[in-house]
Amino acid sequence: MADDRLIAAGIVPGGSGGSGSLVTPHRASAIVRLVFAGVACLAVAIVAGWLLRAGVVVARDPEGELLLIVGLGALVAHLALSVAVWAMAARDLEMMAAGQMDPAGRGRTLAGKALAMLLVFGTVFVALAGVIVVLRGGSLALGAPAL
């Protein structure tokens, strides 16, 4: 009876702290889902940018403002999700090491943290490279001559 109430409250009886100790359940599944959501947002941003660059005209939006807003919004959502996953996974790994969280999800949590870090660093690197190209007088459009 008491165990059912603890489990309903998100606390798992048992764990590595000895018999009767209380351990928070891992959030590895949530971390992996958030990584996939971040990747989906990045895909939306890439497709919107490609459509904008290709000159695709959307009804009632001949200037492409909608595509630009969708692309930038998806990119911001992607970065926010990736940073959140990175922070969540780092905290969960600390709690697992301290014996406060169920270590069963350690592998997926490590993978989620690594992917989130890769996504953040990759996005920042590509954004900085784009800024440098533009500042040096180049163009981000493929095949466009540099000024």
C-alpha positions in Angstrom: 0.0 0.0 0.0 2.7 2.5 1.0 4.8 1.4 -2.0 1.9 2.1 -4.4 1.6 5.7 -3.0 5.4 6.2 -3.4 5.4 4.9 -6.9 2.4 7.2 -7.8 4.4 10.1 -6.4 7.3 9.2 -8.6 9.6 7.6 -6.0 10.7 4.0 -6.5 11.4 2.0 -3.4 14.6 0.0 -3.4 17.5 1.0 -5.6 21.2 1.0 -5.0 21.1 2.7 -1.6 20.3 -0.6 0.2 17.0 -2.2 1.2 14.2 0.3 1.8 16.0 3.3 0.3 14.0 5.6 -2.1 15.2 6.3 -5.6 13.7 8.7 -8.1 12.8 6.9 -11.4 15.0 7.7 -14.4 13.8 10.0 -17.2 15.8 8.4 -20.1 12.7 7.9 -22.2 11.7 11.6 -21.9 15.3 12.7 -22.7 15.3 10.6 -25.9 11.9 11.9 -26.9 13.1 15.5 -26.4 16.2 14.8 -28.5 14.0 13.5 -31.3 11.7 16.6 -31.0 14.8 18.8 -31.3 15.9 17.0 -34.4 12.4 17.4 -35.9 12.5 21.1 -35.2 15.9 21.3 -36.9 14.5 19.4 -39.9 11.7 21.9 -40.2 14.2 24.8 -40.1 16.3 23.2 -42.8 13.3 22.5 -45.1 12.0 26.1 -44.5 15.4 27.5 -45.4 15.7 25.3 -48.5 12.2 26.4 -49.7 13.0 30.0 -49.0 16.3 29.8 -50.9 14.7 27.9 -53.8 12.2 30.8 -54.1 9.1 28.7 -53.5 6.2 31.1 -53.4 3.5 30.3 -50.8 0.0 31.6 -51.4 -0.5 35.0 -49.7 3.2 35.1 -48.8 5.2 36.0 -52.0 8.0 37.6 -50.0 8.7 34.4 -48.0 8.2 36.0 -44.6 6.2 33.0 -43.4 8.9 30.6 -44.3 11.5 32.8 -42.7 9.4 33.0 -39.4 8.8 29.2 -39.4 12.4 28.4 -40.1 13.8 30.8 -37.4 11.1 29.6 -34.9 12.0 26.0 -35.5 15.7 26.8 -35.2 15.1 28.5 -31.8 12.9 25.7 -30.6 15.6 23.2 -31.7 18.3 25.0 -29.7 16.0 25.4 -26.7 15.2 21.7 -26.7 18.8 20.7 -27.1 20.0 22.9 -24.3 17.2 21.6 -22.0 18.0 18.0 -22.8 21.7 18.6 -22.1 20.9 20.1 -18.7 18.3 17.4 -17.8 20.7 14.6 -18.8 23.6 16.2 -16.9 21.4 16.5 -13.7 20.1 13.0 -14.1 23.6 11.5 -14.4 24.7 13.4 -11.3 21.7 12.0 -9.4 22.4 8.5 -10.7 26.0 8.8 -9.5 24.9 9.9 -6.1 22.4 7.0 -5.9 19.4 9.2 -5.9 18.0 8.1 -9.2 17.4 4.7 -10.8 20.6 3.9 -12.8 18.7 1.7 -15.3 18.4 4.5 -17.8 22.1 5.6 -17.7 22.9 4.4 -21.2 20.1 6.2 -22.9 20.6 9.3 -20.7 24.3 9.4 -21.7 23.3 9.0 -25.4 20.7 11.8 -25.1 23.3 14.1 -23.5 25.9 13.4 -26.2 23.4 14.0 -29.0 22.2 17.2 -27.4 25.7 18.5 -27.1 26.4 17.5 -30.7 23.3 19.3 -31.9 24.1 22.5 -29.9 27.7 22.6 -31.0 26.9 21.8 -34.6 24.2 24.4 -34.9 26.4 27.1 -33.3 29.3 26.2 -35.6 27.2 26.4 -38.7 25.6 29.7 -37.6 29.0 31.2 -36.9 30.4 29.9 -40.2 27.4 31.6 -42.0 28.0 34.9 -40.2 31.7 34.8 -41.1 30.9 34.1 -44.8 28.4 37.0 -44.9 30.8 39.4 -43.0 33.6 38.6 -45.5 31.4 39.7 -48.4 30.2 36.2 -49.5 26.8 34.9 -50.0 25.0 31.9 -48.3 23.2 31.1 -51.5 24.8 28.1 -53.2 26.3 28.9 -56.6 26.1 32.7 -56.0 29.3 34.6 -56.8 31.1 36.3 -54.0 31.0 40.1 -54.0 
